[in-house]
Amino acid sequence: MAQLVMSAREPADLELLTEGDQAVREAALNLLSLGFLVEADDTERPTVPPTPWREWGNLAWQFHTSIRNAPFVRGDEEKIPEYFKRLAERGDKPPNSKPHADDEEIVYLPRIWVDMDITFKSVLEKRRTHRSFNDEPVGLDDFSTLLHYTFGPLRFIESGSMGVLQLRASASGGARHEAEAYVVIFNVAGLQPGVYRYDAIRHGLAPVGAEVPRATIERLIHEQTIATGAAFCVFTTAVASRMAWKYPHPRAYKILLQNVGHLSQVFSMTAAALGLGAALTGAFRDDEVEELCKLDQVDEFPTFFMACGVPVLQDDGMPIRYTAPRRPSKQ
């Protein structure tokens, strides 16, 4: 059956492919009825993914096409008010933040928010990707401020059947805020190096693991060099059930990934406002990151990586690795 599915990347005769094997033929017809296979002469649906999905693979193409025009709620007969009423009656709403044990250790961070007198125009112009950092530690107040504005709730609101919701600086579908932060500390004033989970409600760090060599983090992010001199790094994760409870359709997964983009931009711009530098990437070894962060639930998985430190700058304020063009070039 696997050989049949692999061969179906190109148009083929179903009769010839399944000749002499009734079980395989029935399975192929079932896949056809579900939309995983299409008739070779079906002109409305391409049998080979177009570029760029041809390069990204069939799974990316299938995900892209399967979530198109997904309804906000399931069933044409159910309207939004009835949908919210049904959600309220389910009684299985996941918590808005990860629960903690009464005896869980935590390092409380200062609630002293550093003044950021820089103009918004300057933040936009100064926000760059920084891969080179000096040996200075990041100040504890700067570190605390950056985590608070990126991952912490700024306000709480009453939302009827949805309960009390937290509002962060970044946008999130339905204010579900499924993102969690696992911080790897190397050089932050007053804090022991190690791996921590940021507790946004208590504004503190819950220990997860001991100190980790920078080389280990570099290997996890495929040697991109952005962790080599960073003062600390953050792996973001998504607690998918927090969003799926309200949005039980596959398009929500796409929104989940967009949400971490909103969040990472807040991280990057707040770092710029604090005089720090940040670098972001979505390339990492998923399994090993899950092991590092001790993720033990299938509904929580890593989504992004952020590094931060005191950047090494040129005289014009640009990152040290940037080189301005010296001659005219064709656009």
BALOBA-1460 file (C-alpha; in Angstrom, 3 decimals):
// residues 331
<rec num="1" residu="m" x="0.000" y="0.000" z="0.000"/>
<rec num="2" residu="a" x="2.874" y="2.358" z="0.823"/>
<rec num="3" residu="q" x="4.352" y="1.733" z="-2.638"/>
<rec num="4" residu="l" x="0.995" y="2.612" z="-4.181"/>
<rec num="5" residu="v" x="0.759" y="5.902" z="-2.310"/>
<rec num="6" residu="m" x="4.346" y="6.869" z="-3.191"/>
<rec num="7" residu="s" x="3.760" y="6.062" z="-6.849"/>
<rec num="8" residu="a" x="0.632" y="8.196" z="-6.848"/>
<rec num="9" residu="r" x="2.757" y="11.346" z="-6.941"/>
<rec num="10" residu="e" x="2.556" y="10.970" z="-10.715"/>
<rec num="11" residu="p" x="-0.554" y="10.052" z="-12.735"/>
<rec num="12" residu="a" x="-1.070" y="6.270" z="-12.842"/>
<rec num="13" residu="d" x="-3.696" y="3.707" z="-13.783"/>
<rec num="14" residu="l" x="-5.461" y="2.504" z="-10.653"/>
<rec num="15" residu="e" x="-6.406" y="-0.786" z="-12.323"/>
<rec num="16" residu="l" x="-2.775" y="-1.602" z="-13.108"/>
<rec num="17" residu="l" x="-1.472" y="-0.510" z="-9.710"/>
<rec num="18" residu="t" x="-3.967" y="-2.663" z="-7.800"/>
<rec num="19" residu="e" x="-4.182" y="-5.580" z="-10.224"/>
<rec num="20" residu="g" x="-4.631" y="-8.886" z="-8.397"/>
<rec num="21" residu="d" x="-4.950" y="-7.383" z="-4.914"/>
<rec num="22" residu="q" x="-8.524" y="-6.649" z="-3.921"/>
<rec num="23" residu="a" x="-7.609" y="-5.425" z="-0.419"/>
<rec num="24" residu="v" x="-5.201" y="-2.832" z="-1.798"/>
<rec num="25" residu="r" x="-7.774" y="-1.775" z="-4.378"/>
<rec num="26" residu="e" x="-10.396" y="-1.225" z="-1.684"/>
<rec num="27" residu="a" x="-7.918" y="0.750" z="0.404"/>
<rec num="28" residu="a" x="-7.006" y="2.882" z="-2.634"/>
<rec num="29" residu="l" x="-10.683" y="3.573" z="-3.363"/>
<rec num="30" residu="n" x="-11.136" y="4.591" z="0.256"/>
<rec num="31" residu="l" x="-8.211" y="7.040" z="0.008"/>
<rec num="32" residu="l" x="-9.755" y="8.345" z="-3.212"/>
<rec num="33" residu="s" x="-13.087" y="8.982" z="-1.516"/>
<rec num="34" residu="l" x="-11.359" y="10.809" z="1.353"/>
<rec num="35" residu="g" x="-9.458" y="13.080" z="-1.027"/>
<rec num="36" residu="f" x="-5.952" y="11.761" z="-0.339"/>
<rec num="37" residu="l" x="-5.857" y="10.448" z="-3.935"/>
<rec num="38" residu="v" x="-7.428" y="12.041" z="-7.007"/>
<rec num="39" residu="e" x="-8.242" y="10.731" z="-10.469"/>
<rec num="40" residu="a" x="-5.397" y="11.291" z="-12.919"/>
<rec num="41" residu="d" x="-7.719" y="13.131" z="-15.309"/>
<rec num="42" residu="d" x="-9.183" y="15.373" z="-12.586"/>
<rec num="43" residu="t" x="-8.517" y="18.817" z="-14.069"/>
<rec num="44" residu="e" x="-9.816" y="20.689" z="-11.027"/>
<rec num="45" residu="r" x="-7.159" y="19.343" z="-8.649"/>
<rec num="46" residu="p" x="-3.486" y="19.041" z="-9.625"/>
<rec num="47" residu="t" x="-2.009" y="15.570" z="-9.224"/>
<rec num="48" residu="v" x="1.453" y="17.026" z="-8.559"/>
<rec num="49" residu="p" x="1.844" y="19.934" z="-6.080"/>
<rec num="50" residu="p" x="2.816" y="23.186" z="-7.758"/>
<rec num="51" residu="t" x="5.865" y="25.173" z="-6.752"/>
<rec num="52" residu="p" x="6.739" y="25.919" z="-3.945"/>
<rec num="53" residu="w" x="4.885" y="22.983" z="-2.391"/>
<rec num="54" residu="r" x="6.654" y="20.592" z="-4.731"/>
<rec num="55" residu="e" x="9.871" y="21.534" z="-2.930"/>
<rec num="56" residu="w" x="8.261" y="21.582" z="0.516"/>
<rec num="57" residu="g" x="6.675" y="18.169" z="0.035"/>
<rec num="58" residu="n" x="3.247" y="16.605" z="-0.205"/>
<rec num="59" residu="l" x="2.480" y="17.012" z="3.492"/>
<rec num="60" residu="a" x="2.863" y="20.796" z="3.265"/>
<rec num="61" residu="w" x="0.676" y="20.843" z="0.161"/>
<rec num="62" residu="q" x="-2.006" y="18.734" z="1.790"/>
<rec num="63" residu="f" x="-2.013" y="20.924" z="4.913"/>
<rec num="64" residu="h" x="-2.245" y="24.083" z="2.803"/>
<rec num="65" residu="t" x="-5.192" y="22.809" z="0.794"/>
<rec num="66" residu="s" x="-7.052" y="21.024" z="3.590"/>
<rec num="67" residu="i" x="-7.374" y="24.102" z="5.831"/>
<rec num="68" residu="r" x="-8.594" y="26.466" z="3.124"/>
<rec num="69" residu="n" x="-12.037" y="27.930" z="3.814"/>
<rec num="70" residu="a" x="-12.228" y="26.183" z="7.187"/>
<rec num="71" residu="p" x="-15.392" y="27.301" z="9.037"/>
<rec num="72" residu="f" x="-15.086" y="29.265" z="12.244"/>
<rec num="73" residu="v" x="-17.403" y="26.779" z="13.934"/>
<rec num="74" residu="r" x="-18.348" y="23.264" z="12.942"/>
<rec num="75" residu="g" x="-21.594" y="22.758" z="11.111"/>
<rec num="76" residu="d" x="-23.504" y="25.308" z="9.080"/>
<rec num="77" residu="e" x="-26.459" y="24.967" z="11.400"/>
<rec num="78" residu="e" x="-24.528" y="26.123" z="14.484"/>
<rec num="79" residu="k" x="-24.217" y="29.871" z="14.922"/>
<rec num="80" residu="i" x="-21.538" y="31.613" z="16.929"/>
<rec num="81" residu="p" x="-23.689" y="32.338" z="20.040"/>
<rec num="82" residu="e" x="-24.740" y="28.670" z="20.221"/>
<rec num="83" residu="y" x="-21.134" y="27.651" z="19.717"/>
<rec num="84" residu="f" x="-19.932" y="29.710" z="22.692"/>
<rec num="85" residu="k" x="-22.817" y="28.460" z="24.814"/>
<rec num="86" residu="r" x="-21.856" y="24.863" z="24.044"/>
<rec num="87" residu="l" x="-18.239" y="25.591" z="24.963"/>
<rec num="88" residu="a" x="-19.299" y="27.032" z="28.319"/>
<rec num="89" residu="e" x="-21.352" y="23.927" z="29.063"/>
<rec num="90" residu="r" x="-18.511" y="21.497" z="28.313"/>
<rec num="91" residu="g" x="-16.706" y="22.182" z="31.546"/>
<rec num="92" residu="d" x="-13.305" y="21.020" z="30.276"/>
<rec num="93" residu="k" x="-11.712" y="24.401" z="29.596"/>
<rec num="94" residu="p" x="-7.920" y="24.127" z="29.936"/>
<rec num="95" residu="p" x="-6.199" y="26.654" z="32.229"/>
<rec num="96" residu="n" x="-4.815" y="29.848" z="30.686"/>
<rec num="97" residu="s" x="-1.387" y="29.081" z="32.129"/>
<rec num="98" residu="k" x="0.488" y="25.975" z="33.175"/>
<rec num="99" residu="p" x="-0.473" y="24.877" z="36.683"/>
<rec num="100" residu="h" x="2.238" y="24.554" z="39.299"/>
<rec num="101" residu="a" x="2.615" y="22.379" z="42.360"/>
<rec num="102" residu="d" x="2.396" y="24.058" z="45.768"/>
<rec num="103" residu="d" x="5.932" y="22.959" z="46.568"/>
<rec num="104" residu="e" x="7.428" y="23.926" z="43.191"/>
<rec num="105" residu="e" x="10.536" y="26.031" z="43.518"/>
<rec num="106" residu="i" x="10.542" y="29.422" z="41.855"/>
<rec num="107" residu="v" x="12.980" y="32.289" z="41.477"/>
<rec num="108" residu="y" x="10.912" y="35.463" z="41.726"/>
<rec num="109" residu="l" x="11.963" y="38.237" z="39.382"/>
<rec num="110" residu="p" x="11.836" y="41.956" z="40.237"/>
<rec num="111" residu="r" x="8.694" y="43.780" z="39.178"/>
<rec num="112" residu="i" x="10.677" y="46.878" z="38.358"/>
<rec num="113" residu="w" x="10.017" y="47.702" z="34.739"/>
<rec num="114" residu="v" x="12.899" y="49.530" z="33.103"/>
<rec num="115" residu="d" x="11.989" y="52.849" z="31.516"/>
<rec num="116" residu="m" x="12.253" y="52.756" z="27.733"/>
<rec num="117" residu="d" x="12.468" y="56.369" z="26.641"/>
<rec num="118" residu="i" x="13.398" y="55.543" z="23.064"/>
<rec num="119" residu="t" x="10.904" y="56.640" z="20.415"/>
<rec num="120" residu="f" x="8.871" y="54.087" z="18.511"/>
<rec num="121" residu="k" x="10.498" y="55.307" z="15.299"/>
<rec num="122" residu="s" x="13.925" y="54.542" z="16.779"/>
<rec num="123" residu="v" x="12.792" y="51.069" z="17.872"/>
<rec num="124" residu="l" x="11.699" y="50.278" z="14.321"/>
<rec num="125" residu="e" x="15.002" y="51.525" z="12.929"/>
<rec num="126" residu="k" x="17.204" y="49.838" z="15.549"/>
<rec num="127" residu="r" x="15.529" y="46.432" z="15.435"/>
<rec num="128" residu="r" x="17.975" y="44.179" z="13.650"/>
<rec num="129" residu="t" x="19.037" y="40.545" z="13.908"/>
<rec num="130" residu="h" x="22.101" y="40.301" z="16.156"/>
<rec num="131" residu="r" x="24.365" y="37.265" z="16.045"/>
<rec num="132" residu="s" x="27.387" y="38.737" z="17.809"/>
<rec num="133" residu="f" x="27.275" y="39.595" z="21.515"/>
<rec num="134" residu="n" x="29.922" y="40.813" z="23.966"/>
<rec num="135" residu="d" x="30.681" y="39.302" z="27.370"/>
<rec num="136" residu="e" x="28.600" y="41.737" z="29.415"/>
<rec num="137" residu="p" x="25.835" y="40.197" z="31.511"/>
<rec num="138" residu="v" x="22.272" y="41.326" z="30.844"/>
<rec num="139" residu="g" x="20.982" y="43.250" z="33.836"/>
<rec num="140" residu="l" x="18.360" y="41.535" z="35.988"/>
<rec num="141" residu="d" x="15.856" y="44.387" z="35.609"/>
<rec num="142" residu="d" x="16.306" y="44.417" z="31.820"/>
<rec num="143" residu="f" x="15.847" y="40.634" z="31.716"/>
<rec num="144" residu="s" x="12.751" y="40.816" z="33.913"/>
<rec num="145" residu="t" x="11.248" y="43.625" z="31.829"/>
<rec num="146" residu="l" x="11.794" y="41.762" z="28.569"/>
<rec num="147" residu="l" x="10.116" y="38.561" z="29.812"/>
<rec num="148" residu="h" x="7.215" y="40.512" z="31.322"/>
<rec num="149" residu="y" x="6.335" y="42.451" z="28.189"/>
<rec num="150" residu="t" x="6.822" y="39.464" z="25.890"/>
<rec num="151" residu="f" x="5.202" y="36.635" z="27.832"/>
<rec num="152" residu="g" x="3.425" y="38.149" z="30.820"/>
<rec num="153" residu="p" x="-0.204" y="39.269" z="31.087"/>
<rec num="154" residu="l" x="-0.617" y="43.053" z="31.098"/>
<rec num="155" residu="r" x="-4.335" y="43.004" z="31.898"/>
<rec num="156" residu="f" x="-7.119" y="40.550" z="32.670"/>
<rec num="157" residu="i" x="-10.652" y="40.779" z="31.328"/>
<rec num="158" residu="e" x="-13.936" y="39.029" z="32.070"/>
<rec num="159" residu="s" x="-15.197" y="37.257" z="28.948"/>
<rec num="160" residu="g" x="-18.481" y="35.647" z="29.975"/>
<rec num="161" residu="s" x="-18.605" y="31.993" z="28.991"/>
<rec num="162" residu="m" x="-14.899" y="32.129" z="28.097"/>
<rec num="163" residu="g" x="-14.018" y="33.036" z="31.671"/>
<rec num="164" residu="v" x="-11.212" y="35.400" z="32.654"/>
<rec num="165" residu="l" x="-8.725" y="35.995" z="29.859"/>
<rec num="166" residu="q" x="-5.226" y="37.387" z="29.977"/>
<rec num="167" residu="l" x="-4.117" y="40.086" z="27.556"/>
<rec num="168" residu="r" x="-0.489" y="40.193" z="26.542"/>
<rec num="169" residu="a" x="1.356" y="42.706" z="24.387"/>
<rec num="170" residu="s" x="1.181" y="40.335" z="21.403"/>
<rec num="171" residu="a" x="-1.954" y="39.373" z="19.524"/>
<rec num="172" residu="s" x="-3.341" y="35.867" z="19.987"/>
<rec num="173" residu="g" x="-6.431" y="34.253" z="18.493"/>
<rec num="174" residu="g" x="-9.231" y="34.399" z="21.054"/>
<rec num="175" residu="a" x="-6.719" y="35.555" z="23.709"/>
<rec num="176" residu="r" x="-5.853" y="31.885" z="24.204"/>
<rec num="177" residu="h" x="-2.129" y="32.711" z="24.503"/>
<rec num="178" residu="e" x="-0.972" y="29.133" z="24.124"/>
<rec num="179" residu="a" x="2.725" y="30.123" z="24.202"/>
<rec num="180" residu="e" x="5.023" y="29.183" z="27.081"/>
<rec num="181" residu="a" x="8.680" y="30.186" z="27.522"/>
<rec num="182" residu="y" x="11.631" y="28.006" z="28.570"/>
<rec num="183" residu="v" x="14.675" y="30.134" z="29.336"/>
<rec num="184" residu="v" x="18.287" y="28.972" z="29.070"/>
<rec num="185" residu="i" x="20.409" y="31.343" z="31.164"/>
<rec num="186" residu="f" x="24.108" y="31.825" z="30.542"/>
<rec num="187" residu="n" x="24.973" y="35.324" z="31.755"/>
<rec num="188" residu="v" x="22.185" y="37.248" z="33.497"/>
<rec num="189" residu="a" x="23.136" y="39.299" z="36.568"/>
<rec num="190" residu="g" x="22.053" y="37.654" z="39.808"/>
<rec num="191" residu="l" x="20.761" y="34.398" z="38.268"/>
<rec num="192" residu="q" x="22.303" y="30.947" z="38.245"/>
<rec num="193" residu="p" x="22.887" y="29.476" z="34.772"/>
<rec num="194" residu="g" x="20.438" y="26.726" z="33.924"/>
<rec num="195" residu="v" x="17.153" y="25.908" z="32.222"/>
<rec num="196" residu="y" x="13.963" y="27.435" z="33.596"/>
<rec num="197" residu="r" x="10.293" y="27.753" z="32.729"/>
<rec num="198" residu="y" x="8.993" y="31.297" z="32.927"/>
<rec num="199" residu="d" x="5.889" y="31.426" z="35.124"/>
<rec num="200" residu="a" x="4.019" y="34.389" z="33.659"/>
<rec num="201" residu="i" x="1.422" y="34.639" z="36.432"/>
<rec num="202" residu="r" x="3.899" y="34.564" z="39.325"/>
<rec num="203" residu="h" x="6.562" y="36.375" z="37.253"/>
<rec num="204" residu="g" x="9.337" y="34.018" z="38.153"/>
<rec num="205" residu="l" x="11.519" y="31.179" z="36.927"/>
<rec num="206" residu="a" x="10.726" y="27.561" z="37.788"/>
<rec num="207" residu="p" x="13.897" y="25.418" z="37.565"/>
<rec num="208" residu="v" x="13.781" y="22.753" z="34.849"/>
<rec num="209" residu="g" x="17.385" y="21.645" z="34.436"/>
<rec num="210" residu="a" x="21.010" y="22.372" z="35.296"/>
<rec num="211" residu="e" x="23.456" y="24.573" z="33.401"/>
<rec num="212" residu="v" x="23.790" y="23.685" z="29.722"/>
<rec num="213" residu="p" x="26.941" y="24.332" z="27.628"/>
<rec num="214" residu="r" x="26.509" y="26.849" z="24.847"/>
<rec num="215" residu="a" x="27.771" y="24.233" z="22.404"/>
<rec num="216" residu="t" x="24.794" y="22.047" z="23.288"/>
<rec num="217" residu="i" x="22.325" y="24.807" z="22.451"/>
<rec num="218" residu="e" x="24.218" y="25.579" z="19.249"/>
<rec num="219" residu="r" x="23.898" y="21.955" z="18.203"/>
<rec num="220" residu="l" x="20.157" y="22.050" z="18.922"/>
<rec num="221" residu="i" x="19.774" y="25.023" z="16.546"/>
<rec num="222" residu="h" x="21.954" y="23.489" z="13.815"/>
<rec num="223" residu="e" x="25.083" y="25.559" z="14.542"/>
<rec num="224" residu="q" x="23.611" y="28.935" z="13.565"/>
<rec num="225" residu="t" x="26.067" y="30.687" z="15.982"/>
<rec num="226" residu="i" x="23.381" y="32.904" z="17.555"/>
<rec num="227" residu="a" x="23.674" y="31.209" z="20.966"/>
<rec num="228" residu="t" x="27.481" y="31.333" z="21.080"/>
<rec num="229" residu="g" x="27.707" y="34.704" z="22.858"/>
<rec num="230" residu="a" x="24.108" y="35.258" z="23.964"/>
<rec num="231" residu="a" x="23.397" y="36.061" z="27.615"/>
<rec num="232" residu="f" x="20.254" y="33.933" z="27.529"/>
<rec num="233" residu="c" x="18.038" y="32.076" z="25.092"/>
<rec num="234" residu="v" x="14.337" y="31.215" z="25.017"/>
<rec num="235" residu="f" x="12.587" y="28.225" z="23.503"/>
<rec num="236" residu="t" x="8.900" y="28.966" z="23.057"/>
<rec num="237" residu="t" x="6.395" y="26.146" z="23.168"/>
<rec num="238" residu="a" x="2.699" y="25.909" z="22.381"/>
<rec num="239" residu="v" x="0.172" y="24.210" z="24.641"/>
<rec num="240" residu="a" x="-2.073" y="23.292" z="21.735"/>
<rec num="241" residu="s" x="-5.065" y="22.165" z="23.806"/>
<rec num="242" residu="r" x="-5.408" y="25.722" z="25.105"/>
<rec num="243" residu="m" x="-6.308" y="26.862" z="21.593"/>
<rec num="244" residu="a" x="-7.955" y="23.673" z="20.302"/>
<rec num="245" residu="w" x="-10.559" y="23.846" z="23.063"/>
<rec num="246" residu="k" x="-11.985" y="27.010" z="21.501"/>
<rec num="247" residu="y" x="-11.011" y="26.439" z="17.872"/>
<rec num="248" residu="p" x="-11.490" y="22.735" z="17.008"/>
<rec num="249" residu="h" x="-10.572" y="23.033" z="13.326"/>
<rec num="250" residu="p" x="-7.240" y="22.469" z="11.532"/>
<rec num="251" residu="r" x="-6.816" y="26.111" z="10.518"/>
<rec num="252" residu="a" x="-6.141" y="26.847" z="14.191"/>
<rec num="253" residu="y" x="-2.727" y="25.200" z="13.812"/>
<rec num="254" residu="k" x="-1.808" y="27.820" z="11.220"/>
<rec num="255" residu="i" x="-2.968" y="30.601" z="13.551"/>
<rec num="256" residu="l" x="-0.950" y="29.044" z="16.377"/>
<rec num="257" residu="l" x="2.217" y="29.400" z="14.315"/>
<rec num="258" residu="q" x="1.313" y="32.973" z="13.376"/>
<rec num="259" residu="n" x="0.808" y="33.789" z="17.061"/>
<rec num="260" residu="v" x="4.411" y="32.940" z="17.879"/>
<rec num="261" residu="g" x="5.416" y="35.349" z="15.107"/>
<rec num="262" residu="h" x="3.518" y="38.159" z="16.865"/>
<rec num="263" residu="l" x="5.154" y="37.210" z="20.156"/>
<rec num="264" residu="s" x="8.683" y="36.996" z="18.770"/>
<rec num="265" residu="q" x="8.349" y="40.446" z="17.223"/>
<rec num="266" residu="v" x="7.450" y="41.876" z="20.640"/>
<rec num="267" residu="f" x="10.532" y="40.131" z="22.057"/>
<rec num="268" residu="s" x="12.788" y="41.517" z="19.346"/>
<rec num="269" residu="m" x="11.455" y="45.080" z="19.494"/>
<rec num="270" residu="t" x="11.430" y="45.222" z="23.298"/>
<rec num="271" residu="a" x="15.047" y="44.037" z="23.273"/>
<rec num="272" residu="a" x="15.878" y="46.887" z="20.884"/>
<rec num="273" residu="a" x="14.122" y="49.388" z="23.165"/>
<rec num="274" residu="l" x="16.215" y="48.124" z="26.101"/>
<rec num="275" residu="g" x="19.470" y="48.469" z="24.163"/>
<rec num="276" residu="l" x="19.802" y="44.710" z="23.762"/>
<rec num="277" residu="g" x="20.078" y="42.568" z="20.640"/>
<rec num="278" residu="a" x="18.033" y="39.547" z="19.630"/>
<rec num="279" residu="a" x="18.120" y="36.796" z="17.034"/>
<rec num="280" residu="l" x="15.256" y="34.458" z="16.138"/>
<rec num="281" residu="t" x="14.965" y="31.126" z="14.357"/>
<rec num="282" residu="g" x="12.500" y="28.324" z="13.829"/>
<rec num="283" residu="a" x="15.183" y="25.766" z="12.961"/>
<rec num="284" residu="f" x="15.967" y="23.365" z="15.806"/>
<rec num="285" residu="r" x="16.013" y="19.675" z="16.694"/>
<rec num="286" residu="d" x="12.482" y="19.192" z="18.019"/>
<rec num="287" residu="d" x="12.956" y="15.932" z="19.904"/>
<rec num="288" residu="e" x="16.031" y="17.133" z="21.759"/>
<rec num="289" residu="v" x="14.487" y="20.497" z="22.613"/>
<rec num="290" residu="e" x="11.505" y="18.666" z="24.102"/>
<rec num="291" residu="e" x="13.929" y="16.602" z="26.179"/>
<rec num="292" residu="l" x="15.818" y="19.724" z="27.302"/>
<rec num="293" residu="c" x="12.597" y="21.426" z="28.406"/>
<rec num="294" residu="k" x="11.199" y="18.200" z="29.889"/>
<rec num="295" residu="l" x="7.991" y="18.402" z="27.873"/>
<rec num="296" residu="d" x="5.942" y="15.348" z="28.752"/>
<rec num="297" residu="q" x="2.589" y="16.087" z="27.114"/>
<rec num="298" residu="v" x="1.854" y="15.453" z="23.460"/>
<rec num="299" residu="d" x="-0.096" y="18.730" z="23.255"/>
<rec num="300" residu="e" x="2.968" y="20.859" z="24.140"/>
<rec num="301" residu="f" x="5.713" y="21.233" z="21.557"/>
<rec num="302" residu="p" x="8.483" y="23.748" z="20.711"/>
<rec num="303" residu="t" x="7.706" y="26.481" z="18.185"/>
<rec num="304" residu="f" x="10.540" y="29.031" z="18.129"/>
<rec num="305" residu="f" x="13.978" y="29.984" z="19.447"/>
<rec num="306" residu="m" x="15.173" y="33.406" z="20.592"/>
<rec num="307" residu="a" x="18.635" y="34.526" z="21.686"/>
<rec num="308" residu="c" x="19.415" y="37.788" z="23.460"/>
<rec num="309" residu="g" x="22.438" y="39.648" z="24.763"/>
<rec num="310" residu="v" x="24.401" y="42.878" z="24.657"/>
<rec num="311" residu="p" x="25.167" y="43.302" z="20.946"/>
<rec num="312" residu="v" x="28.470" y="44.158" z="19.319"/>
<rec num="313" residu="l" x="27.796" y="47.204" z="17.120"/>
<rec num="314" residu="q" x="29.507" y="49.200" z="14.433"/>
<rec num="315" residu="d" x="29.931" y="52.961" z="14.813"/>
<rec num="316" residu="d" x="26.652" y="53.538" z="12.985"/>
<rec num="317" residu="g" x="24.764" y="51.256" z="15.378"/>
<rec num="318" residu="m" x="24.412" y="48.400" z="12.911"/>
<rec num="319" residu="p" x="25.337" y="44.812" z="13.853"/>
<rec num="320" residu="i" x="29.039" y="44.081" z="13.468"/>
<rec num="321" residu="r" x="28.433" y="41.465" z="10.773"/>
<rec num="322" residu="y" x="26.496" y="43.828" z="8.501"/>
<rec num="323" residu="t" x="28.297" y="45.225" z="5.467"/>
<rec num="324" residu="a" x="26.754" y="48.102" z="3.549"/>
<rec num="325" residu="p" x="26.845" y="47.916" z="-0.246"/>
<rec num="326" residu="r" x="29.803" y="49.876" z="-1.682"/>
<rec num="327" residu="r" x="28.793" y="50.043" z="-5.301"/>
<rec num="328" residu="p" x="25.628" y="50.332" z="-7.337"/>
<rec num="329" residu="s" x="23.818" y="47.106" z="-8.089"/>
<rec num="330" residu="k" x="20.943" y="46.132" z="-10.304"/>
<rec num="331" residu="q" x="17.680" y="45.500" z="-8.443"/>
